[in-house]
Structure formats: C-alpha cells, structure tokens
Amino acid sequence: MYQLNLDNLGGTLDIMRAADLAAWLPSGSAVWIALDSPAAWDIDAYLTAGLWDSFNMFQWGMADRKRRGPRPKPIPRPGDKKKHQGTDTTSMSPELLDRFLSMPRRVVSQR
C-alpha cells in the first residue's frame, strides 16, 4: 500500500515510522486479510453482511414452521475463528534459513 522498500528499514526508513504506518493500515488491507483480523473488512462489508444475515433470518422466520429448513448460518466474519484448527506451519533447518536469508533481494523502485 505504501510502496516502501523494507530494505531501508533502520536507514532512510525510520523503524518508528514503519511501525506507525503498519499500525494505521486501513481496513481491508492485504495485511489484515492475511492475518484474518476483524480489520480485514471495512464498515461497508460488515453492514452488507449484517443486512444479508438479517434478511435470511427474516425469510426463515416467516416460512411455514413445518416446511422450513434449519436456521440460517450467518456469513463468517474475519477473525471469528481460525480457518485451520491445526497448525499450518512448515519447519526449516537453521542452515536452510541462513541460506534463504542470505539470498539477494530484488530492488523495488521508489515511486
């Protein structure tokens, strides 16, 4: 979003400035989505999901008790529960980690 080169972190990009930018990322940012945070949705998405859930509940409530199916489930919101109950991590040996971290980085142009 900010198009900053993180290789400059601690140099031309102050660590506190980077922390401030990260803390104030807007709702719907890729970071919040990746973290499954409630901030993954903006207010419009939450209001739309609330309307949809209310409409489904209204329709279900107005249906004939003998013929209606199970109570509708609400649209899952970000951060409600984890997508995976187990761990979805991969381990790496210290040697492989050192090799990975020492790889040359791609230069990102500052716009």
N, C-alpha and C positions, 0 to 999 in steps of 0.2 A: 504494500500500500504506500509506504513512504519512499520506496526505491532507494534505500540506503545500503551502502556497501559495509557489511559487518566486519570485513577485514580491517576496517579503520577504527573498530571499537577500541577505545582506550587511547587513540591517537587524535585524529581530527573529529571523530565522533565520540563525544563525552559519554561515559558509562551512565551517568545520572540522566542525561538527555535521552539516551536509548531506553532507559527504564521508564521514564515519563511517557515516552511515545508508546511503549508496549502496554503500560497501564491504562492508557486512554484510547486504545484501539476502539473504533466504533463497532456497534452491534452488527453482526453479520460478517465480520472479518474472517478470513480463512483460518486465522489462529484460533478464534473462539469455536469455529466449526470443528477443527481438528481436535480440540480439547473437549468436545461435547459439553461445552459450557452453556448455561442459560443465555449468555450474551450472543450465542450463535444466531439467534433470531432477533429481528428488530420488532418494534412495537406493532407494526402492521401485520407481521406474520402471527404474532400472539393473538391479536384481535381477530384475524381471519380464522385461526384455529378455534378460538372460543366461539365464534359465530357458527362455524361448521358443527362443533360439538353440540351446541345448544339446539341447532336445527335438527340434528339427528335424534337428540333426546326428545324433542317435541314430537317429531314424527313417530317415534317409538311409543311415546306415551299416549298418543291419540289413536293408535292402532287398536284393533279388537284384541282384548286380552287372550282370547283363545287361539288366535292365529298369529300373534306377533312372535318374533324370534327372541333371542337373548338380548339383554340390554346392550346398546351400542358402546363400543370402547372409544375413549377419547383419542384424538390424534396424539401420538407421543411427542412430547416436548423435549428439546435439547436439555441434557442434564438431569432428566427424570430418573433414569437408571442407566447403568453402563450397558453398552451394546454387547459386550462379551463378559460373561461371568468369570471365565478363566483368564489366565494370563496370555497375552498375545505378544510376548516379547521374544527376542532372539538373543542368545548369548554370543559373545565374541571373545576370543582369546586376547590377552594383553598384546601379544605380538601382532595380531591382525588389526587391533585397534591402533597401535602405533603406526603401522603401515598405512592404514586408512587416513589417519590424521596428518600424516606427512605428505600425502598426495598433493600435487599442485592444484591450486584453486583457480577457477575461472574468473577472469576480470569482468566486473559488471560496470558498465558505463554509468556515470552520474548524469542524470538528465536535468 
